[in-house]
Amino acid sequence: MKKKIIGRTREYARLDKCMREETAQLVLVYGRRRVGKTFLINQYYGNSFSFKLTGAYNKPKVDQLHAFINELNRKSHKKIPTPTNWTDAFELLREYIEEQDPEKKCVVFFDEMPWLDTHKSGFLSAFEYFWNDFGSSVDNLVFIVCGSATSWLVDNIEHNKGGLFNRQTCKLFLEPFSLAETEEYLISKGIRWSRYDITECYMIMGGIPYYLSLLDKEMSYLQNIDYLFFRKKAELWDEFDHLYNTLFAQGENYISVVYELSKKKNGLTREDISKATGLALNGVLSKIIKNLVDSGFVRENPFFGKKKKDTLYQLADYYSSFYFNYIRDNKGRDEHYWSNTLDAPARKTWAGNMFEQVCKDHISQIKQKIGILGILSTESSWFVKADKKLGTAGTQIDLIIDRRDRVINLCEMKFSLSEYAIDKDYDEKLRKRIETFRKNSKTKKAVQIVFVTTYGVESNQYSGIVQKQVTLDDLFKAKEI
């Protein structure tokens, strides 16, 4: 019996469709670690499966096969000896499935499948043969493949060039909660914070359900962050190492890339990443970057008017950014660090930078508010360096919406405790920024200024430069499908 859960309406609808199909279904479920993949499947099926196997991290083939046969024996009420290889294991699974009622759906769930595919285990080839020779022809079979190691699932299942080529019938990529879903989830836990505090919490946890589940309704937002991140042996103290080392082989190279990206809010090009990390500019580095993008840790941040090779790669994982900014060098030094630095200038700078990330993750809500949701558009960033010879100052625009209707929206994003006031100096700065953008981009399109703020722009003699406004309440609206 499936149970309703927050924020997964589309995924439930897709699983409903799979269950209605009259042919075999190979369902691929993937996404960042802690995003709730296993929870989704367990809740949808009410923890009732014809067969379920969970891979164990860094365990040898023999241990994985022991786990397999133990589960099979429990389900079949038999005492079958442990197979010595995966080919025999899948043959036993085939026999078990053939014994099930053909009039009912047979749901098989392999959780953390990438961990089952240990070195020289033969797991993948055995699974390929099982599916092609048998599984794909069993009309009542729903085989669910799940895992946090997104790169393995993408390479070996989704983009498999061998026996599993184009075999998955349903693909579910679970994204973190939006602001609206985060608020709904917190309310369900009895937590009723201001949207300002929820947004700051989002800048740290990024809408990851597992992290949000650790929040205590009896504590304030600040107290919760102190408790979960800064007290000695805090619950999320060692999360970072677990996060990368369990997802990627040679995790240290991935951490090196993420660390360098954490120092550049606008991101780095592939070439810049190579120089900063010391990793060779070759296919191995390209694969690392692709895996980080596929897993949701890094986003592509196109540069306005430039080709794809000039694309900037930007750290998109909030927790990783918070780790490098505040946790790594502060473990246990001040158990009330987050409360004690509330008014620190560095905190305000951090919040401003992270709010820009929040806005990029809620671009649909921004488009919805300014009335362009149905207009084809692309998002990018842009900057120009200062030129001492010409005496021109450098400037940047962190979010540009380039619209098909020949309009370009230049978005200013400001995270403040009250209405944002534009003064004479800032008005002049904005006008120069528009002029510089027009000159350097050579655009002939209309250029509009959009302000995305917490509580709006204060009405004064300079606020007329703003043509569209988006507030925090707009970002908290549900995404239109």
Helices and strands as residue ranges (DSSP letters): H 9-20, E 25-31, H 37-44, E 51-54, H 61-76, H 86-98, E 106-111, G 113-116, H 123-133, G 135-137, E 141-147, H 150-153, I 154-158, E 170-174, H 179-188, H 195-205, H 209-213, H 221-225, I 226-230, H 239-245, H 251-262, H 270-277, H 283-294, E 298-301, G 308-310, E 312-315, H 318-322, I 323-327, H 337-340, H 345-360, H 363-370, E 377-384, E 395-403, E 407-414, H 424-441, E 446-453, G 463-465, E 468-470, H 472-475
